[in-house]
Amino acid sequence: MAAITHTGHDSRAINSMGLWLFIASEFALFSAFIFARYYLTGRDQPEELNIGLGYAITVVLLSSSVCAYLAEQAIARGDRRRFLRFTLAAIVLGTLFLVGVGLEWREAAHSFPPPDLYGTVFFSLTGLHASHMVTGLLALLFIWVQGRRGRFDAEAHWGVTGVVRYWHFVDLVWLIVFPTLYLV
């Protein structure tokens, strides 16, 4: 049986459209959780929130996004060594962010545990975000391993672009989640 080929199609444009549709569906999911926060708790929030920790992990996460961007730019120029270095830095910083979320959860479990309405919203929203962080970290690890094997170069790096776009999306979502939980 002959292999099916897709001639005349722009696979990069198709991949990009698929990724944007996926991101749009994820945005809808996060939007529902954010709207539920305001519907269920209004603008109330406990005094025990550790806003300093929230700011600190936000800086760490944004730094990981910068590293992911630099990794993507490096591979687009064919600089595999810098690609690997910046991808690894994004992974380390993303992992550090999750450690910070773990610290948040430990504090929140004592201050406003899930039977508390705000606690339920807090753990649901941060848990949803953390699960997306884990997925993003696994994807970053995958492209790092593939990059070490020589899979990507200046001409063929859609996998890197797709993963980095997803990573930026997850970081952008945090920039909405953080003020929703801590500042409003």
N, C-alpha and C positions, 0 to 999 in steps of 0.2 A: 504494500500500500504506500502510495506517495505521501510525503510529508506535506502538510498544509502550510503554505506560505502566504504572507500578507503583503503583497506588493502594492505599492501606491499609498500605503498608510504611513503616517508619521507616528511611529511608536512612542517617541518621546512626548508628543502632544497627547497621545492617548493615555500614557502613564500619568502625565501631569493632571489631566482631567480626572482620572480615577482617584488620584491622591486628593485633589481639591474636593471632590464629592465625598470622600471618606472623612476629610477634615470637617466639612459642613455638617455631616451627620454627628460627629463627635461634639461639635459646637452646640448642636441642638440638645444633646444629652446634658452637657454642662449647664446650658441655659436653664433647663428644667430644674436642675438641682439648685442653681442660684436663685431662681424665682421661688422655689419651695422654701429656701432659707428666709426670704423676706415675708412670704405668706405665713409661715409658721411662727416666726419669732419677731417679725417686724424689724425694728432697728435695735432691739435690745441685745446686749451682749454682756457676758460676765466681766466683772472687774479683774478677775484672776488671769485673764488672757496675757500671755507673755509676748507683748508686742515687740520687744527687743529681739527675741528669738525669731519672730516672724520676719522682721526686717533683715536680720542676719542671713537667714536661709534664702530670702529673696535675692540678696546680693550674690550669694553663692550660685543660685540657679541662673541668674542673668550672666554671670561670668562663664558658666558652662555653655550658654547659648553663644557667647562671643567666641569661645573656643571651637564650637561646632561650625560656626561661620568661617573661621580661619582655616579649619580643616577642609571644608568644602572648597574654599578659594585655593588652597594649596594643591589639592588634587586636580583642580581645573587647570592649573599651571604645570601639572606633571611632577610636582614636588612631593613624592611619596613619603619621604622622611618627615617633613613638616605635617603632612596629612596624618600620619600615624601618631605623632607627638600631640597634636591638637585634639585628635579624636580621643586619645587616652586621657588627656586633661579634662575633656568634657565628661567622660565616663566617671572619673574620680570626683569631679565637682558634683555631678548628678547623684552619685552615691552619698556624698557628704550631705547633700540636700535631704536625701531620704533619712539619714541618721538624725538630722535636725527635726524632721517630721516625727520620727520615733520619740525624740525628747518632748516634742509638743504633746504627743499622745499620752506619754507618761504623766506629764503635768495635768493635762486635761482630764485624765481618768480620775485624778484625785479631786480636781476642782469642780468639774461639771460632767459627771459620768453620763453615759448614754440614756439612762432613764430620764434625765433632765432633757427638756426639749432642745435647748441650745446645744447640749452635748451630742444629741443624736444628729442634728444638722451638721455640727462641726466634724464629727467623725465620718459622716457620710460624704461630705464634700471633700475633705482632705483625703479620705480613703479612695474616693474615685480618682482624684488627681494623682495620688501615690501609685495607684495601679497603672495609670498611663505613664508615669515616670519609669516604672519597672519595665514596661513594654518598650519605651524609648531607650532605656539603658541596654536592654537586650539587642535592640536593633543597632545601636552604636557599637556594641561589642561585636556584632556580626560583621559590620562593615570594616571594623578594625582588623578582625581576623582575615577577612577577604582581602583587605588592603595589604596585609603582611604577605599574603600569597601572590600578590601581584595582579589581583583581579581588576583594579581600577587604574585608569590613566587619564591624561588630559582629554582624550577623545571619548572615552567610555566611562562615565561616572554617574549615570542616572541613579544608581542605588544609593550613592552618597547623597546626592541632591534630595532624593525622596525622604531619606531618614532625617536629614538635617531640617527639612521643612517640617516634618512631624515634630521634631524636637523643639523647634521654634514655636510651633502651635502649643505644645504642652507648657512651655515657658510663658507664652502669652496668656494662656488660661490662668496661670498662677497670678498674673498681674491683675486679674479680675477677682479671683478667689481671695487673695490676701486682703484687699480692702473690704471685700464683702464680709469677711469673718472678723477682721481686726479693727477696721477704721470707721466703718459706717455705724 
